[in-house]
Amino acid sequence: MEESRANILIGIIFMVIGIIVLVLGILFLTSNINFVNDSVSVKGKISGADVKFYTPEGKEVRINSGYTEFMARYTDSSEVNLVYNPEKPENAKVSSFSSLWAIPGFIIAIGLIIIFVGLYNMIRI
């Protein structure tokens, strides 16, 4: 009897943690969806560790992609697709699955796994 109570308690703890992680992943995903919906697409050029692009007004903007593995696939002057909010072009992001959707998807998947571990622990009596 004591072991089943412990399993239920552990399951509840896992489920709460999993729900928190899942909600954070969904919030991150929603943030990226809103960012993309409010953004403009533009081509940029790789320039060293930076990506350079021009706004329609002709302003040059340089961003540090922060993705060294991503950047390793390209050589200087390679073109990449970017998305940026016209009000904050310095917050542009490379428009790729890995830079926009992989991290939120991974967080959501981890949250779901933790929830299922909690459920399994609760029904394993």
C-alpha positions as CSV (number, residue, x, y, z in Angstrom):
1,M,0.0,0.0,0.0
2,E,2.8,2.4,0.9
3,E,4.6,1.7,-2.4
4,S,1.5,2.5,-4.5
5,R,1.2,5.9,-2.6
6,A,4.8,6.6,-3.4
7,N,4.3,5.7,-7.1
8,I,1.3,8.0,-7.2
9,L,3.2,10.9,-5.6
10,I,6.2,10.4,-7.9
11,G,3.8,10.3,-10.8
12,I,2.1,13.5,-9.8
13,I,5.5,15.2,-9.4
14,F,6.6,14.1,-12.8
15,M,3.3,15.2,-14.4
16,V,3.5,18.6,-12.8
17,I,7.1,19.1,-14.0
18,G,6.1,17.7,-17.5
19,I,3.1,20.1,-17.7
20,I,5.4,23.1,-16.8
21,V,7.9,22.0,-19.5
22,L,5.2,21.5,-22.0
23,V,3.6,24.9,-21.3
24,L,7.1,26.6,-21.7
25,G,7.6,24.8,-25.0
26,I,4.1,25.9,-26.2
27,L,4.8,29.5,-25.1
28,F,8.2,29.4,-27.0
29,L,6.4,27.9,-30.1
30,T,3.7,30.6,-29.9
31,S,6.3,33.3,-29.6
32,N,8.1,32.1,-32.7
33,I,4.8,31.8,-34.6
34,N,3.9,35.4,-33.7
35,F,7.4,36.5,-34.6
36,V,7.1,34.9,-38.1
37,N,3.6,36.2,-38.7
38,D,4.7,39.8,-37.9
39,S,7.9,39.4,-39.9
40,V,9.2,40.3,-43.3
41,S,11.2,37.8,-45.3
42,V,14.5,38.9,-46.8
43,K,17.7,37.4,-48.2
44,G,20.8,37.9,-46.3
45,K,24.5,37.1,-46.9
46,I,26.9,35.3,-44.7
47,S,29.8,37.6,-43.7
48,G,32.2,35.9,-41.3
49,A,30.2,35.0,-38.2
50,D,27.5,37.5,-39.1
51,V,24.6,37.6,-41.5
52,K,24.1,40.9,-43.3
53,F,20.9,42.1,-45.0
54,Y,19.3,45.3,-46.1
55,T,15.9,46.7,-45.1
56,P,13.6,48.1,-47.8
57,E,14.8,51.5,-46.7
58,G,18.4,50.5,-47.6
59,K,19.6,50.3,-44.0
60,E,22.3,47.6,-43.5
61,V,21.7,45.3,-40.6
62,R,24.2,42.7,-39.2
63,I,23.2,40.0,-36.9
64,N,25.2,37.3,-35.2
65,S,23.4,34.1,-36.0
66,G,24.6,32.3,-32.9
67,Y,24.4,29.0,-34.7
68,T,28.0,27.9,-35.3
69,E,26.9,24.5,-36.7
70,F,24.5,26.3,-39.0
71,M,27.2,28.8,-40.2
72,A,29.6,25.9,-40.8
73,R,27.4,24.8,-43.7
74,Y,27.9,28.0,-45.5
75,T,30.8,30.0,-46.9
76,D,31.2,33.8,-46.9
77,S,28.8,35.5,-49.3
78,S,26.3,32.5,-49.2
79,E,22.7,33.6,-49.2
80,V,20.3,32.6,-46.5
81,N,16.7,33.4,-45.9
82,L,15.9,35.6,-42.9
83,V,12.8,36.8,-41.2
84,Y,12.7,40.0,-39.2
85,N,10.2,42.4,-37.5
86,P,10.3,45.7,-39.5
87,E,10.3,47.6,-36.1
88,K,13.3,45.6,-34.8
89,P,15.4,44.4,-37.7
90,E,18.3,43.7,-35.4
91,N,16.3,40.8,-34.0
92,A,16.3,39.0,-37.3
93,K,16.4,35.2,-37.3
94,V,17.6,32.7,-40.0
95,S,14.5,31.3,-41.5
96,S,15.1,27.6,-41.1
97,F,13.6,24.7,-39.2
98,S,16.5,24.4,-36.8
99,S,16.6,28.1,-35.8
100,L,12.8,28.6,-35.5
101,W,11.1,25.3,-34.7
102,A,13.5,22.7,-33.5
103,I,14.0,24.0,-29.9
104,P,10.3,24.6,-29.1
105,G,9.5,21.2,-30.7
106,F,12.2,19.5,-28.6
107,I,11.0,21.2,-25.4
108,I,7.4,20.1,-26.1
109,A,8.6,16.5,-26.8
110,I,10.5,16.5,-23.5
111,G,7.5,17.8,-21.6
112,L,5.3,15.1,-23.1
113,I,7.8,12.3,-22.3
114,I,7.9,13.5,-18.7
115,I,4.1,13.6,-18.5
116,F,3.9,10.0,-19.9
117,V,6.6,8.8,-17.4
118,G,4.5,10.3,-14.6
119,L,1.3,8.6,-15.9
120,Y,3.1,5.3,-16.3
121,N,4.4,5.6,-12.7
122,M,0.9,6.3,-11.4
123,I,-0.8,3.4,-13.2
124,R,2.0,0.9,-12.4
125,I,0.6,-0.3,-9.1
